[in-house]
Amino acid sequence: MSATALSLVLTAAVLHAVWNIAAKRVGGGSYAFVFSYSLLSALLWSPLGIAVLLVSGDGLTRTLLLASLLSGALHIVYGLTLQTGYRKADLSVVYPVARGTGPLITMLFAIVVLADRPGAVAVAGGFVIVAGVAVVASARSADAPQLHAAPAWRGVRWGAATGLAIAAYTLWDDHAMTHLALLPIPYFWLGTAWQAGLMVPGLRGRRAELRYVLRAHWRETLCVALLSPLAYVLVLQAMTTTSVALVAPARESSIVVGSLLAWKLFHEPAPARKFAGAVVVLAGIALIAV
């Protein structure tokens, strides 16, 4: 992985951790929250998306519209699953499990089905990152006896479900970038627009929920609307020059930042073990960068 691609992915990782902290703060109103930040993202990114289309001369092709439609649908599944997990369990369980399951599935699929052939050291780095994620995710009961097994396992289940969604949209978006050769910014902008549009019918009967989110959590909505697209566009840009089997694990370094922020802001337990997991994750990133 080149230094440029690695810097893009690591910047995206920090932004990703920050907006997940904001999402965790929301609690209730999952559907309205996902709709609100999707719509706001589409509006905020529309000038740049349109400008890139005009400058490039590509226009709104059928391929771009259909590919971004599928991406938007997959991101709806991801957003709703993630918010449900955050509502029912700790971020320090859901986040690492989700970010660990996603790259593992993505890497295996990319190697077996897409015929990606990263070097042996880079592949080892991917698995080292996943191992580091596992260390962070397991940093619990010794420092938090008040947390029972059932809530923890509920977080693992929702985290794994979110990981499956992550793998699905990562693989499709990689296909859109590398094989369909779509421009990242218009593609993501249209994806968020589709995401908001597809969710409109589901708002029926949720007016009170929508008002609550806009009144009580407008800061969190703005944070996710700004940082989530920016983080993912950086990842999409990295995918244009680097194998998805390398990008997917490296971006999961966000688990280090996210876990430490969760401990600092939400007083979640076991900081020492999470620091140990961070060291393992960073070692994996170093292997990928070789």
C-alpha positions as CSV (number, residue, x, y, z in Angstrom):
1,M,0.0,0.0,0.0
2,S,1.4,3.4,-1.0
3,A,2.0,6.2,1.6
4,T,-0.8,8.3,0.0
5,A,-3.3,5.5,0.1
6,L,-2.4,4.7,3.7
7,S,-2.7,8.3,4.8
8,L,-6.2,8.5,3.2
9,V,-7.3,5.3,5.0
10,L,-5.9,6.4,8.4
11,T,-7.5,9.8,8.2
12,A,-10.8,8.1,7.3
13,A,-10.4,5.9,10.3
14,V,-10.2,8.8,12.7
15,L,-13.2,10.5,11.2
16,H,-15.1,7.3,11.3
17,A,-14.5,6.8,15.0
18,V,-15.6,10.4,15.8
19,W,-18.9,10.1,14.0
20,N,-19.6,6.7,15.6
21,I,-19.3,8.4,19.0
22,A,-21.9,10.9,17.8
23,A,-24.2,8.1,16.6
24,K,-23.9,6.3,20.0
25,R,-25.1,9.4,21.8
26,V,-28.4,9.4,19.9
27,G,-30.0,6.4,21.6
28,G,-33.6,6.2,20.4
29,G,-35.1,7.3,17.1
30,S,-32.8,5.1,15.0
31,Y,-34.8,5.2,11.7
32,A,-35.4,9.0,11.8
33,F,-31.7,9.6,12.7
34,V,-30.4,7.5,9.8
35,F,-32.8,9.3,7.4
36,S,-31.9,12.7,8.8
37,Y,-28.2,12.4,8.4
38,S,-28.6,10.7,5.0
39,L,-30.7,13.6,3.7
40,L,-28.4,16.2,5.1
41,S,-25.4,14.5,3.6
42,A,-27.0,14.4,0.2
43,L,-27.8,18.2,0.5
44,L,-24.4,19.1,1.7
45,W,-22.5,17.1,-0.9
46,S,-24.8,18.0,-3.8
47,P,-22.8,21.1,-5.0
48,L,-19.5,19.2,-5.0
49,G,-21.1,16.1,-6.6
50,I,-22.7,18.2,-9.4
51,A,-19.5,20.2,-9.9
52,V,-17.4,17.0,-10.3
53,L,-19.9,15.6,-12.8
54,L,-19.9,18.8,-14.9
55,V,-16.1,19.1,-14.9
56,S,-15.5,15.4,-15.7
57,G,-18.1,15.4,-18.5
58,D,-19.4,12.0,-17.4
59,G,-22.9,13.0,-16.5
60,L,-25.7,11.0,-14.9
61,T,-25.1,7.7,-16.6
62,R,-27.4,4.7,-16.2
63,T,-24.5,2.8,-14.6
64,L,-23.8,5.5,-12.1
65,L,-27.5,5.8,-11.1
66,L,-28.0,2.0,-10.7
67,A,-24.7,1.4,-8.9
68,S,-25.3,4.2,-6.4
69,L,-28.9,2.9,-5.9
70,L,-27.6,-0.4,-4.7
71,S,-25.0,1.3,-2.6
72,G,-27.7,3.4,-1.0
73,A,-29.8,0.4,-0.2
74,L,-26.9,-1.5,1.4
75,H,-26.0,1.6,3.5
76,I,-29.6,1.7,4.8
77,V,-29.2,-1.8,6.1
78,Y,-25.8,-0.9,7.6
79,G,-27.1,2.3,9.3
80,L,-30.2,0.8,10.8
81,T,-28.3,-2.3,12.1
82,L,-25.6,-0.2,13.6
83,Q,-28.0,2.2,15.4
84,T,-30.0,-0.7,16.7
85,G,-26.8,-2.2,18.1
86,Y,-25.8,1.0,19.7
87,R,-29.2,1.3,21.3
88,K,-29.1,-2.2,22.8
89,A,-25.4,-2.6,23.7
90,D,-22.1,-0.9,24.5
91,L,-20.1,0.8,21.8
92,S,-17.0,-1.0,23.1
93,V,-18.7,-4.3,22.1
94,V,-20.6,-3.4,18.9
95,Y,-18.0,-1.3,17.3
96,P,-15.0,-3.6,17.4
97,V,-17.0,-6.7,16.5
98,A,-18.6,-4.8,13.5
99,R,-15.3,-3.4,12.3
100,G,-13.5,-6.8,12.8
101,T,-16.1,-9.0,11.1
102,G,-16.4,-6.7,8.1
103,P,-12.8,-6.7,6.9
104,L,-12.4,-10.5,7.6
105,I,-15.3,-11.3,5.3
106,T,-14.3,-8.7,2.8
107,M,-10.7,-10.0,2.6
108,L,-11.7,-13.6,2.2
109,F,-14.3,-12.8,-0.4
110,A,-11.9,-10.6,-2.3
111,I,-9.2,-13.3,-2.4
112,V,-11.5,-16.3,-3.2
113,V,-14.1,-14.7,-5.5
114,L,-12.6,-11.5,-6.9
115,A,-9.1,-13.0,-7.4
116,D,-7.3,-10.3,-5.5
117,R,-3.7,-11.4,-4.8
118,P,-2.1,-9.3,-2.1
119,G,1.3,-10.3,-0.8
120,A,1.7,-12.8,2.0
121,V,3.0,-10.2,4.4
122,A,0.0,-7.9,3.6
123,V,-2.5,-10.7,4.1
124,A,-0.8,-11.5,7.5
125,G,-1.2,-7.8,8.4
126,G,-4.9,-8.1,7.7
127,F,-5.3,-11.0,10.1
128,V,-3.1,-9.2,12.7
129,I,-5.5,-6.3,12.6
130,V,-8.4,-8.6,13.1
131,A,-6.6,-10.2,16.1
132,G,-6.0,-6.8,17.6
133,V,-9.7,-6.0,17.2
134,A,-10.5,-9.3,19.0
135,V,-8.3,-8.2,21.9
136,V,-10.0,-4.9,22.2
137,A,-13.4,-6.5,22.0
138,S,-12.6,-9.0,24.7
139,A,-11.5,-6.3,27.2
140,R,-14.5,-6.4,29.4
141,S,-15.6,-8.5,32.4
142,A,-12.5,-8.3,34.6
143,D,-13.1,-4.5,35.0
144,A,-16.8,-4.5,34.6
145,P,-18.5,-7.2,36.7
146,Q,-21.8,-5.3,36.5
147,L,-22.1,-6.1,32.9
148,H,-23.8,-9.5,32.4
149,A,-23.1,-12.0,29.6
150,A,-26.4,-11.6,27.9
151,P,-26.1,-7.8,27.1
152,A,-22.5,-8.5,25.9
153,W,-23.5,-11.3,23.6
154,R,-26.3,-9.1,22.3
155,G,-23.7,-6.6,21.3
156,V,-21.6,-9.3,19.6
157,R,-24.7,-10.4,17.6
158,W,-25.5,-6.9,16.5
159,G,-21.9,-6.2,15.8
160,A,-21.6,-9.3,13.6
161,A,-24.7,-8.4,11.7
162,T,-23.3,-4.9,11.1
163,G,-20.1,-6.5,9.9
164,L,-21.9,-8.5,7.3
165,A,-23.5,-5.2,6.0
166,I,-20.0,-3.6,6.0
167,A,-18.6,-6.4,3.9
168,A,-21.5,-6.2,1.5
169,Y,-21.3,-2.5,0.8
170,T,-17.4,-2.5,0.8
171,L,-17.3,-5.2,-1.9
172,W,-20.0,-3.5,-4.0
173,D,-18.4,-0.1,-3.7
174,D,-15.0,-1.5,-4.6
175,H,-16.6,-3.0,-7.7
176,A,-18.0,0.4,-8.6
177,M,-14.7,2.1,-8.2
178,T,-12.3,-0.5,-9.8
179,H,-14.5,-2.2,-12.4
180,L,-17.1,0.3,-13.3
181,A,-14.6,3.2,-12.9
182,L,-17.1,5.5,-11.3
183,L,-16.0,8.8,-9.7
184,P,-16.0,8.5,-5.9
185,I,-17.7,11.9,-5.0
186,P,-20.7,11.7,-7.4
187,Y,-21.1,8.1,-6.6
188,F,-21.2,8.6,-2.8
189,W,-23.4,11.8,-3.2
190,L,-26.0,9.9,-5.3
191,G,-25.8,7.0,-2.9
192,T,-26.8,9.2,0.1
193,A,-29.5,10.7,-2.0
194,W,-30.9,7.3,-2.8
195,Q,-30.5,6.3,0.8
196,A,-32.7,9.2,2.0
197,G,-35.2,8.7,-0.8
198,L,-35.7,5.0,-0.2
199,M,-36.3,5.7,3.5
200,V,-39.1,8.3,2.9
201,P,-42.0,5.7,2.9
202,G,-40.8,4.4,6.2
203,L,-41.3,7.8,7.9
204,R,-45.0,7.3,7.9
205,G,-46.0,7.1,11.6
206,R,-42.6,8.4,12.7
207,R,-43.2,12.1,12.7
208,A,-42.8,12.4,16.5
209,E,-39.5,10.4,16.2
210,L,-38.3,12.7,13.5
211,R,-39.1,15.8,15.5
212,Y,-37.3,14.4,18.5
213,V,-34.2,13.7,16.5
214,L,-34.1,17.1,14.9
215,R,-34.7,18.9,18.2
216,A,-32.6,16.9,20.6
217,H,-29.8,15.5,18.3
218,W,-29.2,18.0,15.6
219,R,-25.5,18.3,16.5
220,E,-25.0,14.5,16.2
221,T,-27.0,14.5,12.9
222,L,-24.7,17.3,11.5
223,C,-21.6,15.5,12.7
224,V,-22.5,12.2,11.0
225,A,-23.7,14.0,7.9
226,L,-20.4,15.7,7.5
227,L,-17.9,13.2,8.7
228,S,-19.4,9.9,7.5
229,P,-19.3,10.9,3.8
230,L,-15.9,12.5,4.1
231,A,-14.5,9.4,5.7
232,Y,-15.9,7.0,3.1
233,V,-15.0,9.2,0.1
234,L,-11.4,9.0,1.4
235,V,-11.7,5.2,1.5
236,L,-13.2,5.1,-2.0
237,Q,-10.4,7.2,-3.3
238,A,-7.9,4.7,-1.8
239,M,-9.7,1.9,-3.4
240,T,-9.0,3.4,-6.9
241,T,-5.3,2.6,-6.5
242,T,-5.1,-0.1,-3.8
243,S,-6.6,-3.6,-3.4
244,V,-9.8,-3.8,-1.4
245,A,-8.2,-6.7,0.5
246,L,-5.7,-4.2,1.9
247,V,-7.9,-1.2,2.3
248,A,-10.7,-3.0,4.2
249,P,-8.5,-4.1,7.1
250,A,-6.4,-0.9,7.4
251,R,-9.4,1.3,7.8
252,E,-10.4,-0.7,10.9
253,S,-7.7,1.1,12.8
254,S,-10.6,3.3,13.7
255,I,-11.3,0.7,16.4
256,V,-8.4,2.0,18.4
257,V,-9.6,5.6,18.4
258,G,-13.2,4.5,18.9
259,S,-12.5,2.3,21.8
260,L,-10.4,4.9,23.6
261,L,-13.0,7.6,23.0
262,A,-15.7,5.2,24.3
263,W,-13.7,4.7,27.5
264,K,-13.0,8.5,27.9
265,L,-16.5,9.8,27.1
266,F,-18.8,7.0,28.1
267,H,-16.6,5.6,30.9
268,E,-16.5,2.2,29.4
269,P,-14.1,-0.3,31.0
270,A,-10.8,-2.0,30.5
271,P,-8.6,0.8,29.0
272,A,-5.3,-1.2,29.5
273,R,-6.4,-4.1,27.4
274,K,-7.7,-1.8,24.8
275,F,-4.3,-0.1,24.6
276,A,-2.8,-3.6,24.1
277,G,-5.2,-4.2,21.3
278,A,-4.3,-0.9,19.8
279,V,-0.6,-2.0,19.6
280,V,-1.6,-5.2,17.8
281,V,-3.7,-3.2,15.3
282,L,-0.9,-0.8,14.6
283,A,1.4,-3.7,14.0
284,G,-1.0,-5.1,11.4
285,I,-1.1,-1.7,9.7
286,A,2.7,-1.6,9.6
287,L,2.7,-5.0,7.8
288,I,0.1,-3.9,5.3
289,A,2.2,-0.8,4.5
290,V,5.3,-2.8,3.7
